[in-house]
């Protein structure tokens, strides 16, 4: 049996993945987690977690999209700017 740490999108360890594919939460009442702790006491080391996929940067908004998000039309913006 082997274990691998599992992280969320922010890189925080949230569970373990056992070699048979089961996800094990960090819960002292969970018997699978208790078995993992005994496995650690026997001198074993879990595999490191995979690096989370980077969160892609959003596409920049166009001027038109910014106006729409603000609930303005070009004419309203011109009026606000005194143009």
DATAJO-V630020 format. One record per residue. N is the residue number from 1. SS is DSSP state (helix for helix, strand for strand, loop for the rest). PSI is psi in radians with two decimals (* if undefined). D_CENTER is the distance of its C-alpha to the mean C-alpha in Angstrom with 2 decimals. Layout:
# DATAJO-V630020
N:SS:PSI:D_CENTER ; N:SS:PSI:D_CENTER
This chain:
# DATAJO-V630020
1:loop:2.47:26.58 ; 2:loop:2.81:23.59 ; 3:strand:2.63:20.09 ; 4:strand:2.36:16.86 ; 5:strand:2.59:14.04 ; 6:strand:2.30:10.64 ; 7:strand:2.73:7.39 ; 8:loop:-3.01:3.87 ; 9:loop:-0.40:1.57 ; 10:loop:0.05:4.36 ; 11:loop:0.24:6.57 ; 12:loop:2.28:7.88 ; 13:strand:2.19:10.09 ; 14:strand:-0.33:10.03 ; 15:strand:-3.09:12.78 ; 16:strand:2.60:15.21 ; 17:strand:2.06:16.17 ; 18:strand:2.74:19.95 ; 19:loop:-0.34:21.99 ; 20:loop:0.11:23.09 ; 21:loop:-0.16:19.59 ; 22:loop:2.45:19.33 ; 23:strand:2.29:16.22 ; 24:strand:2.09:17.50 ; 25:strand:2.76:16.13 ; 26:loop:1.30:17.18 ; 27:loop:1.95:20.10 ; 28:loop:-0.38:23.56 ; 29:loop:-0.22:25.27 ; 30:loop:2.18:23.67 ; 31:helix:-0.55:26.32 ; 32:helix:-0.65:23.98 ; 33:helix:-0.66:22.26 ; 34:helix:-0.71:25.83 ; 35:helix:-0.66:26.73 ; 36:helix:-0.77:23.84 ; 37:helix:-0.70:25.22 ; 38:helix:-0.69:28.68 ; 39:helix:-0.74:27.45 ; 40:helix:-0.76:26.16 ; 41:helix:-0.48:29.56 ; 42:loop:0.05:31.27 ; 43:loop:0.16:29.90 ; 44:loop:2.80:27.07 ; 45:loop:2.29:23.82 ; 46:loop:2.73:20.52 ; 47:strand:2.58:19.07 ; 48:loop:2.73:16.28 ; 49:loop:2.66:12.74 ; 50:loop:2.59:11.95 ; 51:loop:2.37:10.34 ; 52:loop:2.63:6.94 ; 53:loop:2.41:8.20 ; 54:loop:2.54:8.95 ; 55:loop:2.09:8.39 ; 56:loop:2.56:12.03 ; 57:loop:2.41:14.43 ; 58:loop:2.64:16.09 ; 59:loop:2.41:19.71 ; 60:loop:2.56:22.16 ; 61:loop:2.55:24.24 ; 62:loop:2.92:27.91 ; 63:helix:-0.69:30.59 ; 64:helix:-0.74:31.34 ; 65:helix:-0.65:27.76 ; 66:helix:-0.73:27.78 ; 67:helix:-0.78:31.12 ; 68:helix:-0.70:29.99 ; 69:helix:-0.54:26.94 ; 70:helix:-0.09:29.49 ; 71:loop:0.48:31.85 ; 72:loop:2.68:34.54 ; 73:loop:2.95:36.90 ; 74:helix:-0.74:38.42 ; 75:helix:-0.72:41.65 ; 76:helix:-0.69:40.10 ; 77:helix:-0.75:38.45 ; 78:helix:-0.72:41.79 ; 79:helix:-0.69:43.47 ; 80:helix:-0.59:41.11 ; 81:helix:-0.04:41.80 ; 82:loop:0.57:45.52 ; 83:loop:*:45.77
